[in-house]
Amino acid sequence: MTSRLLTTERRAIVGLASLYATRMLGLFMVLPVLALYADDFKGATPLLVGLALGGYGLTQALLQIPFGLLSDRIGRKVVIAGGLVLFALGSVVAAEATTIGGVIVGRCLQGSGAVAGAIMALLADQTREEIRTAAMATIGLSIGVAFAVAMVVGPLIAAPFGLAGVFWFSAGLAMLSLLVLWRLVPAAPRRARHRDVGLDRGQLRDTLARADLLRLDFSIFALHLILMAAFIAVPFRLVDVGIAAGQHGWVYLAVMGLAFIAMVPLVIVAEKRRRMKGVFLGAVASMALVLLALGELGHQRWSLFALLWAFFVAFNLLEATLPSMISKLAPAGAKGTAMGVYSTSQFLGAFLGGVLGGALAQRFGYDAVFLGTALLAVVWLAVIWKMPAPRHLSSEVVALDAHQGDALEALMARFAEVAGVEDVLVVPEERVAYLKVDRQRLDAEALARVAGIRQDSRSA
């Protein structure tokens, strides 16, 4: 079977990656501007501004798993379309709001279109096992690009059109995404379960009992809490050092671009040289020091720029490596469930970060936001300090033909005997085998021979 992309797969990857990216773009464009423009809304206080900033995370966390399960029942594209409509509706409500309460309602509606899981499941439906990992990586890349673009575009739109303009732009993106969904993304094939993508309720209890996975869930929770809380204060720091609100996007473009360049060698050290734990601990420790310095030293222009650069180096590094660590640690066939819990933790962190940042700013001032998040980073460092270094295992999904139960048991044993295969789960109803492999030790030829048993069995 060829590993070249089929036309339908290429359309699905491009279309769904663009859907995911435009949705995240709409959610994040308000991050660098909401606090600055909140005075335009009646009743605005730092606490309520924080609630508006992070409110999407609460509804996203509550609804992403139910929406994913619903897509199994009534169809992926129907659920995705409904989520995009909810996102557009929330954007319109926020754009038309005259009070901070209206913005909060709009942001919560935006988050209620929680279709990330359904998008990933549809991508799995549309792609073969041998190219699915690359397809998922494309989605991950699109999210990173969307975040960077949002940090630049948000201030550029808000300067002439205000916060309402940002929300109207988000609504337009949602409507454009609906067109992409129906015209570019191919019709969905028969729906199937994908344990490497979707949540399996039967595995949820075991996943929640894994201390190593829980440490990573706490990590993404803390990372996005820190991000949301910090951006209650960062925009005002830029104004204080003489950067006009409309120019903030160019500052973010510069510091994030340079941060990306600095991050790449660290990712290579973590992945290729297998120094994941050391890089992980160093990034969290750096985050704590940077936040402390932002509270104490970030009042001069160039020191602020340098600290923002260091913040985004640590943030981007953690954002890139944490999903990789989840993938390495999750048992065979449980990656989708582990990622579902991980994503829920991320959105809860975003919600609580907005609330905590707003509360600290309102009660103690903006310096306290940085000091409070620095304390959280220290707690985070303590939580992960004694975690074992993750083994550098990769996930493989091998398609199977129909077998009798005893043949499947024998096949699982044969997979387990292949050098470099560390864990195996054969799922007859899905006709796939989920493997965890050490690529440095993997006997690819032996694995191909075992996978070829299905052709031998069919011809026998």
C-alpha positions as CSV (number, residue, x, y, z in Angstrom):
1,M,0.0,0.0,0.0
2,T,1.4,3.4,-1.0
3,S,2.1,6.0,1.6
4,R,1.6,8.9,-0.9
5,L,-1.4,11.0,-0.1
6,L,-4.6,10.3,-1.9
7,T,-6.5,13.2,-3.3
8,T,-9.3,12.8,-0.7
9,E,-6.7,12.7,2.0
10,R,-4.9,15.8,0.8
11,R,-8.3,17.7,0.7
12,A,-9.2,16.5,4.2
13,I,-5.8,17.4,5.7
14,V,-5.8,20.9,4.1
15,G,-9.4,21.6,4.9
16,L,-9.5,20.3,8.5
17,A,-6.2,21.9,9.3
18,S,-7.5,25.3,8.1
19,L,-10.7,24.8,10.1
20,Y,-8.8,24.1,13.3
21,A,-6.4,27.0,12.7
22,T,-9.1,29.6,11.9
23,R,-11.1,28.6,15.0
24,M,-8.0,28.9,17.2
25,L,-7.2,32.2,15.5
26,G,-10.6,33.5,16.4
27,L,-10.2,32.4,20.0
28,F,-6.7,33.8,20.6
29,M,-7.0,37.1,18.7
30,V,-8.5,38.7,21.8
31,L,-5.6,37.6,24.1
32,P,-3.3,40.5,23.5
33,V,-6.1,43.2,23.3
34,L,-9.0,42.4,25.5
35,A,-7.5,43.9,28.7
36,L,-6.5,47.1,26.9
37,Y,-9.9,47.7,25.4
38,A,-12.1,46.6,28.3
39,D,-12.7,50.1,29.5
40,D,-15.1,50.5,26.5
41,F,-17.5,48.1,28.3
42,K,-19.8,49.0,31.1
43,G,-19.0,47.3,34.4
44,A,-15.5,46.2,33.4
45,T,-13.2,45.3,36.3
46,P,-9.9,43.3,36.1
47,L,-11.7,40.2,37.5
48,L,-14.5,40.3,34.9
49,V,-12.0,41.0,32.2
50,G,-10.1,37.9,33.2
51,L,-13.4,35.9,33.2
52,A,-14.1,37.2,29.7
53,L,-10.6,36.3,28.6
54,G,-10.7,32.7,29.9
55,G,-14.4,32.0,29.8
56,Y,-14.2,30.1,26.5
57,G,-12.0,27.5,28.3
58,L,-14.8,26.5,30.7
59,T,-17.4,25.7,28.0
60,Q,-14.7,24.1,25.9
61,A,-13.6,21.8,28.7
62,L,-17.2,20.9,29.6
63,L,-18.3,20.2,26.0
64,Q,-15.4,18.9,24.0
65,I,-15.8,15.2,25.1
66,P,-19.7,15.2,24.7
67,F,-19.3,16.8,21.2
68,G,-16.8,14.1,20.3
69,L,-19.1,11.3,21.4
70,L,-22.1,13.0,19.6
71,S,-20.1,13.0,16.4
72,D,-19.8,9.2,16.7
73,R,-23.6,9.1,16.6
74,I,-24.9,11.7,14.2
75,G,-21.9,12.4,12.0
76,R,-18.7,14.4,12.2
77,K,-19.5,17.1,9.7
78,V,-22.9,17.9,11.3
79,V,-21.3,18.3,14.7
80,I,-18.5,20.4,13.3
81,A,-20.9,22.6,11.5
82,G,-23.0,23.1,14.6
83,G,-19.9,24.0,16.6
84,L,-18.8,26.6,14.0
85,V,-22.3,28.1,14.1
86,L,-22.0,28.4,17.9
87,F,-18.6,30.0,17.6
88,A,-20.0,32.5,15.0
89,L,-22.9,33.3,17.3
90,G,-20.7,33.9,20.3
91,S,-18.5,36.2,18.2
92,V,-21.5,38.2,17.1
93,V,-22.8,38.4,20.7
94,A,-19.4,39.7,21.9
95,A,-19.1,42.1,19.0
96,E,-22.5,43.7,19.8
97,A,-21.9,43.7,23.6
98,T,-21.9,47.0,25.4
99,T,-21.2,45.5,28.8
100,I,-18.5,43.2,30.0
101,G,-21.2,40.7,30.9
102,G,-22.1,40.6,27.2
103,V,-18.5,39.9,26.3
104,I,-18.4,37.1,28.8
105,V,-21.5,35.5,27.4
106,G,-20.1,35.8,23.9
107,R,-16.8,34.2,24.9
108,C,-18.5,31.3,26.6
109,L,-20.6,30.8,23.5
110,Q,-17.4,30.8,21.4
111,G,-16.0,28.1,23.5
112,S,-19.2,26.0,23.4
113,G,-18.5,25.2,19.8
114,A,-16.1,22.6,21.1
115,V,-15.4,20.6,18.0
116,A,-11.7,20.0,18.2
117,G,-12.3,16.3,19.0
118,A,-14.7,15.9,16.1
119,I,-12.3,17.5,13.7
120,M,-9.5,15.1,14.8
121,A,-11.9,12.2,14.5
122,L,-13.0,13.2,11.0
123,L,-9.3,13.5,10.0
124,A,-8.8,10.0,11.3
125,D,-11.8,8.8,9.3
126,Q,-10.4,10.3,6.1
127,T,-6.8,9.1,6.4
128,R,-5.1,5.7,6.3
129,E,-3.2,4.4,9.3
130,E,0.3,4.8,7.7
131,I,-0.1,8.6,7.0
132,R,-2.3,9.5,10.0
133,T,0.6,10.6,12.3
134,A,1.8,13.0,9.7
135,A,-1.7,14.3,9.2
136,M,-2.1,14.9,12.9
137,A,1.3,16.7,13.0
138,T,-0.1,19.1,10.3
139,I,-3.0,20.0,12.6
140,G,-0.5,20.6,15.4
141,L,1.6,22.8,13.2
142,S,-1.5,24.8,12.1
143,I,-2.4,25.5,15.8
144,G,1.1,26.9,16.5
145,V,0.9,29.1,13.4
146,A,-2.6,30.3,14.3
147,F,-1.5,31.3,17.8
148,A,1.4,33.3,16.4
149,V,-0.8,35.0,13.7
150,A,-3.4,35.8,16.3
151,M,-0.9,37.7,18.5
152,V,0.0,39.9,15.5
153,V,-3.4,40.3,13.9
154,G,-5.4,41.0,17.0
155,P,-3.7,44.3,17.8
156,L,-3.7,45.3,14.2
157,I,-7.5,44.9,13.9
158,A,-8.3,46.3,17.3
159,A,-6.4,49.6,16.6
160,P,-8.8,50.9,14.0
161,F,-11.9,48.9,14.7
162,G,-11.8,48.2,18.4
163,L,-12.6,45.0,20.2
164,A,-15.9,44.7,18.2
165,G,-13.8,44.5,15.0
166,V,-11.8,41.6,16.4
167,F,-15.0,39.7,17.2
168,W,-16.6,40.5,13.8
169,F,-13.5,39.2,12.1
170,S,-13.8,36.0,14.2
171,A,-17.4,35.6,13.1
172,G,-16.3,36.0,9.4
173,L,-13.7,33.3,9.9
174,A,-16.3,30.9,11.3
175,M,-18.6,31.5,8.3
176,L,-15.7,31.0,5.9
177,S,-14.9,27.8,7.8
178,L,-18.4,26.5,7.2
179,L,-17.8,27.0,3.4
180,V,-14.5,25.1,3.6
181,L,-16.2,22.3,5.6
182,W,-18.9,21.6,3.0
183,R,-17.0,22.4,-0.2
184,L,-13.4,21.3,0.4
185,V,-13.5,18.5,3.1
186,P,-14.6,15.3,1.4
187,A,-17.8,13.5,2.4
188,A,-17.1,11.4,5.5
189,P,-16.8,7.7,5.1
190,R,-18.4,5.2,7.5
191,R,-17.7,6.4,11.0
192,A,-15.3,4.3,13.1
193,R,-13.6,4.5,16.5
194,H,-10.0,5.5,16.6
195,R,-8.3,4.9,19.9
196,D,-5.3,6.9,18.7
197,V,-7.5,10.0,18.3
198,G,-10.8,9.7,20.2
199,L,-11.6,9.1,23.8
200,D,-12.5,5.5,24.9
201,R,-14.6,5.5,28.1
202,G,-13.4,2.0,28.9
203,Q,-9.8,3.3,29.2
204,L,-10.6,6.5,31.1
205,R,-10.3,5.2,34.6
206,D,-6.9,3.6,33.9
207,T,-5.7,6.8,32.2
208,L,-6.7,8.9,35.2
209,A,-4.8,6.5,37.5
210,R,-1.5,7.0,35.8
211,A,0.7,9.4,37.8
212,D,3.0,10.1,34.9
213,L,0.1,11.2,32.7
214,L,-1.4,13.2,35.5
215,R,1.8,15.2,35.9
216,L,1.6,16.1,32.2
217,D,-2.1,17.0,32.6
218,F,-1.2,19.3,35.4
219,S,1.6,20.7,33.3
220,I,-0.6,21.8,30.4
221,F,-3.2,23.1,33.0
222,A,-0.5,25.2,34.6
223,L,1.0,26.4,31.3
224,H,-2.3,27.8,29.9
225,L,-3.3,29.2,33.3
226,I,0.0,31.1,33.3
227,L,-0.6,32.3,29.7
228,M,-4.0,33.6,30.3
229,A,-3.1,35.2,33.6
230,A,0.0,36.9,32.2
231,F,-2.0,38.6,29.4
232,I,-4.1,40.4,31.9
233,A,-0.9,42.3,32.7
234,V,1.5,42.1,29.7
235,P,-0.4,44.5,27.4
236,F,-0.3,47.2,30.1
237,R,3.4,46.7,30.6
238,L,3.9,47.4,26.9
239,V,1.9,50.6,27.1
240,D,3.8,51.6,30.2
241,V,7.1,51.4,28.3
242,G,5.8,53.6,25.5
243,I,4.4,51.1,22.9
244,A,1.1,52.2,21.5
245,A,-1.7,49.5,21.5
246,G,-1.8,49.3,17.8
247,Q,1.9,48.5,17.6
248,H,1.8,45.6,20.1
249,G,1.4,43.1,17.3
250,W,4.8,44.0,15.8
251,V,6.4,43.5,19.2
252,Y,4.8,40.0,19.5
253,L,5.9,39.2,15.9
254,A,9.5,40.0,16.7
255,V,9.8,38.3,20.1
256,M,7.8,35.2,19.0
257,G,9.8,34.8,15.7
258,L,13.1,35.0,17.6
259,A,11.7,32.7,20.3
260,F,10.8,30.1,17.6
261,I,14.4,30.2,16.3
262,A,15.8,29.7,19.8
263,M,13.3,26.9,20.5
264,V,14.1,24.6,17.6
265,P,17.6,23.5,18.8
266,L,16.1,22.7,22.2
267,V,13.4,20.5,20.6
268,I,16.1,18.7,18.7
269,V,18.0,18.1,21.9
270,A,14.9,16.8,23.6
271,E,13.8,14.5,20.8
272,K,16.8,13.5,18.9
273,R,19.3,13.4,21.7
274,R,16.7,12.0,24.1
275,R,17.1,14.7,26.8
276,M,13.4,15.2,27.2
277,K,13.2,15.4,31.0
278,G,16.2,17.8,31.3
279,V,14.7,20.1,28.7
280,F,11.3,19.9,30.3
281,L,12.6,20.7,33.8
282,G,14.7,23.5,32.4
283,A,11.8,25.1,30.6
284,V,9.6,25.1,33.6
285,A,12.4,26.5,35.8
286,S,13.0,29.2,33.2
287,M,9.3,30.0,33.1
288,A,9.3,30.6,36.9
289,L,12.4,32.8,36.7
290,V,11.0,34.9,33.8
291,L,7.7,35.5,35.5
292,L,9.5,36.5,38.7
293,A,11.6,38.9,36.7
294,L,8.6,40.3,34.8
295,G,7.1,41.2,38.2
296,E,10.3,42.8,39.5
297,L,12.3,44.0,36.5
298,G,10.0,44.3,33.5
299,H,9.4,48.1,33.7
300,Q,12.1,49.1,31.1
301,R,11.5,48.7,27.4
302,W,14.5,46.4,26.4
303,S,14.4,44.4,29.6
304,L,10.7,43.8,28.9
305,F,11.4,42.7,25.4
306,A,14.1,40.3,26.5
307,L,11.8,38.8,29.2
308,L,8.9,38.4,26.7
309,W,11.3,36.6,24.4
310,A,12.4,34.3,27.1
311,F,8.8,33.7,28.1
312,F,7.8,32.7,24.6
313,V,10.9,30.4,24.2
314,A,9.8,28.5,27.3
315,F,6.1,28.6,26.4
316,N,6.6,27.4,22.8
317,L,9.0,24.7,23.9
318,L,6.6,23.4,26.5
319,E,3.7,23.6,24.1
320,A,5.6,21.6,21.5
321,T,7.0,18.9,23.8
322,L,4.1,18.2,26.2
323,P,1.9,16.5,23.5
324,S,5.0,14.5,22.4
325,M,5.5,13.3,26.0
326,I,1.8,12.3,26.3
327,S,2.2,10.3,23.1
328,K,5.3,8.6,24.5
329,L,3.8,7.7,27.8
330,A,0.3,6.6,26.8
331,P,-0.2,2.9,26.5
332,A,-0.8,1.3,23.2
333,G,-4.3,2.2,22.0
334,A,-4.8,4.8,24.8
335,K,-3.3,7.8,23.1
336,G,-6.7,9.3,22.2
337,T,-8.0,8.9,25.7
338,A,-4.9,10.4,27.2
339,M,-5.1,13.4,24.8
340,G,-8.7,13.9,25.7
341,V,-7.9,14.3,29.4
342,Y,-4.9,16.5,28.5
343,S,-7.0,18.8,26.3
344,T,-9.7,19.2,29.0
345,S,-6.9,20.1,31.5
346,Q,-5.6,22.7,29.1
347,F,-9.0,24.4,28.7
348,L,-9.6,24.4,32.5
349,G,-6.2,26.0,32.9
350,A,-7.2,28.8,30.4
351,F,-10.4,29.5,32.3
352,L,-8.9,29.6,35.8
353,G,-5.9,31.6,34.5
354,G,-8.2,34.4,33.3
355,V,-10.0,34.4,36.6
356,L,-6.9,34.2,38.8
357,G,-5.1,36.8,36.8
358,G,-8.0,39.2,37.0
359,A,-8.5,38.6,40.7
360,L,-4.8,39.3,41.4
361,A,-4.7,42.4,39.3
362,Q,-7.9,43.7,40.9
363,R,-6.8,43.1,44.4
364,F,-3.0,43.6,44.3
365,G,-2.1,45.2,41.0
366,Y,-0.4,43.9,37.8
367,D,3.0,43.0,39.5
368,A,1.1,40.5,41.6
369,V,-0.1,38.7,38.5
370,F,3.5,37.9,37.5
371,L,4.5,37.0,41.1
372,G,1.5,34.7,41.5
373,T,2.1,32.8,38.3
374,A,5.8,32.5,39.2
375,L,4.7,30.8,42.4
376,L,2.5,28.4,40.4
377,A,5.5,27.6,38.2
378,V,7.6,26.7,41.3
379,V,4.8,24.4,42.4
380,W,4.7,22.9,38.9
381,L,8.4,22.3,39.0
382,A,8.0,20.5,42.4
383,V,5.2,18.3,40.9
384,I,7.4,17.1,38.0
385,W,10.8,17.1,39.7
386,K,10.8,13.3,40.5
387,M,9.0,12.1,37.4
388,P,10.9,9.4,35.5
389,A,12.4,10.3,32.2
390,P,9.9,9.3,29.5
391,R,11.0,6.5,27.2
392,H,11.2,7.6,23.6
393,L,8.5,5.4,22.2
394,S,6.4,6.2,19.1
395,S,2.9,5.1,18.3
396,E,2.2,2.9,15.3
397,V,-1.2,1.8,13.9
398,V,-1.2,-1.3,11.7
399,A,-4.3,-2.2,9.6
400,L,-5.5,-5.8,9.9
401,D,-7.9,-7.9,7.9
402,A,-10.6,-10.0,9.5
403,H,-9.2,-12.8,11.6
404,Q,-10.6,-15.5,13.9
405,G,-10.1,-14.7,17.6
406,D,-7.3,-17.3,18.1
407,A,-5.5,-15.9,15.0
408,L,-5.6,-12.4,16.4
409,E,-4.1,-13.6,19.7
410,A,-1.3,-15.3,17.8
411,L,-0.8,-12.1,15.8
412,M,-0.5,-10.0,18.9
413,A,2.1,-12.4,20.2
414,R,4.0,-12.1,16.9
415,F,4.0,-8.3,17.1
416,A,5.3,-8.4,20.7
417,E,8.2,-10.6,19.6
418,V,9.5,-8.0,17.1
419,A,12.6,-6.2,18.3
420,G,11.6,-2.6,19.3
421,V,7.9,-3.3,19.8
422,E,7.3,-2.5,23.5
423,D,3.5,-2.6,23.8
424,V,0.7,-4.1,21.6
425,L,-3.1,-3.8,21.6
426,V,-5.1,-5.6,18.9
427,V,-8.7,-4.4,18.5
428,P,-10.7,-6.9,16.3
429,E,-13.7,-4.6,15.8
430,E,-11.5,-1.8,14.5
431,R,-9.3,-4.2,12.5
432,V,-6.1,-2.5,13.7
433,A,-3.2,-3.2,16.0
434,Y,-1.9,-0.3,18.1
435,L,1.8,-0.5,18.8
436,K,4.4,1.4,20.9
437,V,7.8,1.1,19.4
438,D,11.3,2.2,20.0
439,R,12.4,3.4,16.6
440,Q,16.1,3.1,17.3
441,R,15.7,-0.6,18.1
442,L,12.8,-1.4,15.8
443,D,13.3,-4.2,13.3
444,A,11.2,-2.7,10.5
445,E,11.6,-5.7,8.2
446,A,10.3,-8.1,10.9
447,L,7.4,-5.8,11.6
448,A,6.5,-5.7,7.9
449,R,6.6,-9.5,7.8
450,V,4.3,-9.8,10.8
451,A,1.9,-7.2,9.3
452,G,2.1,-9.2,6.1
453,I,0.5,-12.2,7.8
454,R,-2.9,-10.9,6.9
455,Q,-2.1,-11.3,3.1
456,D,-0.7,-14.8,3.8
457,S,-3.9,-15.7,5.8
458,R,-6.1,-14.4,3.0
459,S,-4.4,-16.4,0.3
460,A,-4.1,-19.6,2.4
